[in-house]
Amino acid sequence: MDLSAKRELLEHIISDLGRTLVAYSGGVDSAYLAYAAHRTLGADMLAVIADSPSLARIQLEDAIAFAREQHLPLRVVQTLEMERPEYVRNDGARCFHCKDELFSSMEQFAHEHGFRSIAYGVNVDDQGEFRPGQKAAGLHQVAAPLLQAGLSKAEIRELALQAGLRVWDKPASACLSSRIEYGRPVTREALMAVERGEDALRKLGFRQFRVRHHGEIVRIEIGRAELPRALTVEMFADFTRIFKALGFLYATVDVEGFRSGSMNASLPAETLVKLSS
């Protein structure tokens, strides 16, 4: 099926959902889904973004700005995953509890305001990754229109580019909690250190990166194309200054570069299988 046919299929899938809430983060997948839903359903869709300490302020602001640019109806809801002990303890199921909190909140809102469906932006490529949040989506019967239409991440970016959406090449960015090593409790202080560290890397001109929190040690991942610029004595001095000011004793640069989901490498294989099933 060519891309044009997949886009038409996506529109049919969305149309069949009726009045729909779209779980929206501002990333390219959810942004394109919200855009397509608005084009298809008009006033019968509402984008919903979850605001909590695990969402970087720059990501929230950009998501709101994009919705405003595209005239997408948007509601910001406060989610309370930080009040869930099972989320804070930060084991391999953390993402499940986060999405369970989000979809529970959206279900309540849908019931109170007459929405028929909830949808989120999972795609074909996500199926090969460790994503406990998909299990939560299944339990809450959340629709996955991009996946149903057979769209890959690259195809979604291409559709967003064709639609003139500025987010078409936006780097992926998971929640701040995903930067904290498993087994280390998620705290507001740790989330703030990660957020401020990533803000500092952005100001240094880096585009694709992660700040990985390992207690006294910070592990800095930089996209491979940008890695040569990071591996200089001068940049090491900047990293040391920035991250020691944020409370880390040691600042390290990961020579493998940026890898999405690299924290999952520390989880036992049996945990990955159990939480994915």
LODRENZA-716474 format. One record per residue (C-alpha): residue number from 1; residue in one letter; chain; x, y, z. Coordinates in steps of 0.25 Angstrom, whole numbers, plus 5000, padded with zeros to 4 digits. Each point is the difference from the previous one (the first is absolute). Example, Ala and Ser with C-alpha at 12.3 -4.5 7.8 and 13.67 -1.06 7.14 Angstrom:
<pts>
(1, A, A, (5049, 4982, 5031))
(2, S, A, (5006, 5014, 4998))
</pts>
This chain:
<pts>
(1, M, A, (5000, 5000, 5000))
(2, D, A, (5006, 5013, 4996))
(3, L, A, (5000, 5012, 5010))
(4, S, A, (4988, 5007, 4993))
(5, A, A, (4992, 4988, 5002))
(6, K, A, (5005, 4999, 5015))
(7, R, A, (4996, 5014, 5002))
(8, E, A, (4986, 4998, 4995))
(9, L, A, (4999, 4987, 5008))
(10, L, A, (5004, 5008, 5013))
(11, E, A, (4989, 5010, 4997))
(12, H, A, (4989, 4989, 4999))
(13, I, A, (5005, 4994, 5013))
(14, I, A, (4999, 5013, 5007))
(15, S, A, (4987, 5003, 4994))
(16, D, A, (4994, 4987, 5006))
(17, L, A, (5005, 5004, 5014))
(18, G, A, (4990, 5011, 5001))
(19, R, A, (5002, 5010, 5011))
(20, T, A, (5014, 4998, 5004))
(21, L, A, (5010, 5004, 5010))
(22, V, A, (5015, 5000, 4995))
(23, A, A, (5011, 4997, 5010))
(24, Y, A, (5010, 5011, 4996))
(25, S, A, (5014, 5003, 5004))
(26, G, A, (5005, 5009, 4989))
(27, G, A, (5009, 4990, 4993))
(28, V, A, (4999, 4997, 4986))
(29, D, A, (4991, 4988, 5001))
(30, S, A, (4989, 5005, 5009))
(31, A, A, (5001, 5014, 4994))
(32, Y, A, (4997, 4994, 4986))
(33, L, A, (4989, 4991, 5006))
(34, A, A, (4994, 5012, 5006))
(35, Y, A, (5001, 5008, 4987))
(36, A, A, (4994, 4989, 4992))
(37, A, A, (4989, 4998, 5010))
(38, H, A, (4996, 5015, 5000))
(39, R, A, (5000, 5000, 4985))
(40, T, A, (4991, 4988, 5000))
(41, L, A, (4991, 5002, 5012))
(42, G, A, (5000, 5015, 5002))
(43, A, A, (4994, 5004, 5013))
(44, D, A, (4998, 4986, 5004))
(45, M, A, (5014, 4998, 5004))
(46, L, A, (5008, 5005, 5012))
(47, A, A, (5015, 4999, 5002))
(48, V, A, (5004, 4997, 5014))
(49, I, A, (5014, 5003, 5006))
(50, A, A, (5004, 4995, 5014))
(51, D, A, (5007, 5010, 5008))
(52, S, A, (5009, 4994, 5011))
(53, P, A, (5014, 5002, 5006))
(54, S, A, (5005, 4989, 4990))
(55, L, A, (4997, 5010, 4988))
(56, A, A, (5010, 5010, 4997))
(57, R, A, (4995, 5014, 4999))
(58, I, A, (5006, 5002, 4987))
(59, Q, A, (4993, 4988, 4994))
(60, L, A, (4986, 5005, 5006))
(61, E, A, (5002, 5014, 4995))
(62, D, A, (5003, 4995, 4986))
(63, A, A, (4989, 4990, 5000))
(64, I, A, (4990, 5011, 5004))
(65, A, A, (5006, 5009, 4989))
(66, F, A, (4999, 4990, 4989))
(67, A, A, (4985, 4998, 5004))
(68, R, A, (4998, 5014, 4999))
(69, E, A, (5006, 5001, 4987))
(70, Q, A, (4992, 4989, 4994))
(71, H, A, (4987, 5005, 5007))
(72, L, A, (4999, 4987, 5007))
(73, P, A, (4990, 4999, 5012))
(74, L, A, (5009, 4997, 5012))
(75, R, A, (4998, 4997, 5015))
(76, V, A, (5012, 4999, 5010))
(77, V, A, (4997, 4991, 5011))
(78, Q, A, (5008, 4998, 5013))
(79, T, A, (5003, 4985, 5002))
(80, L, A, (5004, 4994, 5013))
(81, E, A, (5010, 4989, 4997))
(82, M, A, (5010, 5006, 5010))
(83, E, A, (4990, 4996, 5011))
(84, R, A, (5000, 4985, 4996))
(85, P, A, (5011, 4993, 5008))
(86, E, A, (5001, 4989, 4989))
(87, Y, A, (5004, 5012, 4990))
(88, V, A, (5010, 5006, 5010))
(89, R, A, (5007, 4988, 5003))
(90, N, A, (5004, 4999, 4985))
(91, D, A, (5001, 4986, 4996))
(92, G, A, (4998, 4994, 4986))
(93, A, A, (4985, 5003, 5001))
(94, R, A, (5001, 5015, 5003))
(95, C, A, (4995, 5004, 4986))
(96, F, A, (4988, 4991, 5002))
(97, H, A, (4996, 5007, 5012))
(98, C, A, (5002, 5014, 4993))
(99, K, A, (4991, 4996, 4989))
(100, D, A, (4990, 4993, 5009))
(101, E, A, (4999, 5014, 5007))
(102, L, A, (4998, 5007, 4987))
(103, F, A, (4990, 4991, 4994))
(104, S, A, (4992, 4999, 5013))
(105, S, A, (4999, 5016, 5000))
(106, M, A, (4996, 5000, 4985))
(107, E, A, (4990, 4989, 5002))
(108, Q, A, (4993, 5009, 5011))
(109, F, A, (5001, 5012, 4992))
(110, A, A, (4994, 4993, 4988))
(111, H, A, (4988, 4994, 5008))
(112, E, A, (4997, 5014, 5006))
(113, H, A, (5001, 5008, 4987))
(114, G, A, (4994, 4990, 4990))
(115, F, A, (5012, 4995, 4993))
(116, R, A, (4999, 4986, 4993))
(117, S, A, (5014, 4996, 4998))
(118, I, A, (5015, 5002, 5005))
(119, A, A, (5011, 4999, 4990))
(120, Y, A, (5015, 5001, 5001))
(121, G, A, (5012, 5001, 4991))
(122, V, A, (5007, 4986, 5000))
(123, N, A, (5005, 4996, 4987))
(124, V, A, (5005, 4987, 4993))
(125, D, A, (5015, 5003, 5004))
(126, D, A, (4996, 5000, 5015))
(127, Q, A, (4996, 4986, 4999))
(128, G, A, (5014, 4995, 5000))
(129, E, A, (5004, 5008, 5013))
(130, F, A, (4998, 4998, 5015))
(131, R, A, (4988, 5009, 5003))
(132, P, A, (4991, 4996, 5012))
(133, G, A, (4991, 5012, 4997))
(134, Q, A, (4994, 4992, 4989))
(135, K, A, (4995, 4990, 5010))
(136, A, A, (4993, 5011, 5007))
(137, A, A, (4994, 5005, 4987))
(138, G, A, (4995, 4986, 4997))
(139, L, A, (4994, 4999, 5014))
(140, H, A, (4992, 5013, 4998))
(141, Q, A, (4996, 4996, 4986))
(142, V, A, (5008, 5013, 4994))
(143, A, A, (4999, 5000, 4985))
(144, A, A, (5013, 5000, 4992))
(145, P, A, (4997, 5006, 4986))
(146, L, A, (5014, 5002, 4995))
(147, L, A, (5003, 4986, 5003))
(148, Q, A, (4987, 4995, 4994))
(149, A, A, (5004, 5008, 4987))
(150, G, A, (5013, 4993, 5000))
(151, L, A, (5008, 5013, 5001))
(152, S, A, (5015, 4999, 5004))
(153, K, A, (5007, 5012, 5007))
(154, A, A, (5007, 5004, 4987))
(155, E, A, (4986, 5000, 4993))
(156, I, A, (4994, 5008, 5010))
(157, R, A, (5011, 5010, 4999))
(158, E, A, (4998, 5001, 4985))
(159, L, A, (4985, 5002, 5002))
(160, A, A, (5003, 5011, 5010))
(161, L, A, (5010, 5006, 4990))
(162, Q, A, (4990, 5000, 4989))
(163, A, A, (4990, 5007, 5009))
(164, G, A, (5010, 5011, 5003))
(165, L, A, (5000, 4996, 5014))
(166, R, A, (5013, 5006, 5007))
(167, V, A, (5001, 4988, 5009))
(168, W, A, (5003, 4990, 4989))
(169, D, A, (5015, 4999, 5003))
(170, K, A, (4999, 5003, 5015))
(171, P, A, (5009, 4990, 5008))
(172, A, A, (4993, 4990, 5009))
(173, S, A, (4999, 5003, 5014))
(174, A, A, (4995, 4991, 5011))
(175, C, A, (4995, 5005, 5014))
(176, L, A, (5011, 5005, 5010))
(177, S, A, (4998, 4987, 5008))
(178, S, A, (5005, 4992, 4989))
(179, R, A, (5014, 5006, 5003))
(180, I, A, (5001, 4995, 5014))
(181, E, A, (5006, 4986, 5002))
(182, Y, A, (4991, 4989, 5004))
(183, G, A, (4999, 4997, 5015))
(184, R, A, (5003, 5015, 5003))
(185, P, A, (4988, 5007, 5005))
(186, V, A, (4994, 5010, 4991))
(187, T, A, (5000, 5013, 5008))
(188, R, A, (4997, 5015, 4996))
(189, E, A, (5015, 5003, 5003))
(190, A, A, (5005, 4990, 4991))
(191, L, A, (4990, 5004, 4989))
(192, M, A, (5004, 5014, 5002))
(193, A, A, (5015, 4997, 4999))
(194, V, A, (4998, 4992, 4987))
(195, E, A, (4991, 5012, 4994))
(196, R, A, (5010, 5011, 5003))
(197, G, A, (5011, 4991, 4995))
(198, E, A, (4993, 4998, 4986))
(199, D, A, (4997, 5015, 5000))
(200, A, A, (5015, 5003, 5001))
(201, L, A, (5003, 4990, 4989))
(202, R, A, (4990, 5006, 4991))
(203, K, A, (5006, 5014, 5003))
(204, L, A, (5014, 4994, 4996))
(205, G, A, (4994, 4997, 4986))
(206, F, A, (4998, 4985, 5001))
(207, R, A, (4987, 4995, 4994))
(208, Q, A, (4999, 4985, 5003))
(209, F, A, (5004, 4996, 5014))
(210, R, A, (4996, 4994, 5013))
(211, V, A, (5004, 5003, 5015))
(212, R, A, (5000, 4986, 5007))
(213, H, A, (5000, 5001, 5015))
(214, H, A, (5008, 4990, 5007))
(215, G, A, (5000, 5006, 5014))
(216, E, A, (5014, 5007, 5002))
(217, I, A, (5003, 4997, 4986))
(218, V, A, (4994, 5007, 4987))
(219, R, A, (5001, 4992, 4987))
(220, I, A, (4999, 5010, 4988))
(221, E, A, (4995, 4994, 4987))
(222, I, A, (5002, 5008, 4988))
(223, G, A, (4995, 4997, 4986))
(224, R, A, (5011, 4993, 4992))
(225, A, A, (5001, 5011, 4989))
(226, E, A, (5002, 5010, 5011))
(227, L, A, (5009, 4991, 5009))
(228, P, A, (5014, 5005, 4994))
(229, R, A, (4996, 5014, 5005))
(230, A, A, (4997, 4995, 5014))
(231, L, A, (5013, 4992, 5001))
(232, T, A, (5010, 5012, 5002))
(233, V, A, (5007, 5005, 5012))
(234, E, A, (4993, 5013, 4999))
(235, M, A, (4986, 4994, 5000))
(236, F, A, (5004, 4990, 5011))
(237, A, A, (5003, 5013, 5009))
(238, D, A, (4986, 5005, 4996))
(239, F, A, (4993, 4987, 5004))
(240, T, A, (5008, 4999, 5013))
(241, R, A, (4996, 5015, 5004))
(242, I, A, (4985, 4997, 4996))
(243, F, A, (4998, 4987, 5007))
(244, K, A, (5008, 5002, 5013))
(245, A, A, (4991, 5013, 5002))
(246, L, A, (4988, 4991, 4999))
(247, G, A, (5005, 4991, 5011))
(248, F, A, (5007, 4989, 4992))
(249, L, A, (5014, 4996, 5005))
(250, Y, A, (5005, 4994, 4987))
(251, A, A, (4996, 5003, 4985))
(252, T, A, (5002, 4990, 4990))
(253, V, A, (4998, 5000, 4985))
(254, D, A, (4995, 4986, 4994))
(255, V, A, (5009, 4997, 4988))
(256, E, A, (4989, 4992, 4994))
(257, G, A, (4992, 5012, 4998))
(258, F, A, (4985, 5002, 5001))
(259, R, A, (4991, 4988, 5000))
(260, S, A, (4985, 5000, 5003))
(261, G, A, (4996, 4992, 5011))
(262, S, A, (5015, 4997, 5004))
(263, M, A, (4995, 4998, 5015))
(264, N, A, (4993, 4988, 4996))
(265, A, A, (5013, 4993, 4998))
(266, S, A, (5001, 4998, 5015))
(267, L, A, (4987, 4992, 5002))
(268, P, A, (5001, 4985, 5000))
(269, A, A, (4995, 4993, 4988))
(270, E, A, (4989, 4993, 5008))
(271, T, A, (4995, 5014, 5004))
(272, L, A, (4999, 5005, 4986))
(273, V, A, (4992, 4988, 4996))
(274, K, A, (4990, 5001, 5012))
(275, L, A, (4997, 5014, 4998))
(276, S, A, (4999, 5000, 4985))
(277, S, A, (4990, 4989, 5000))
</pts>
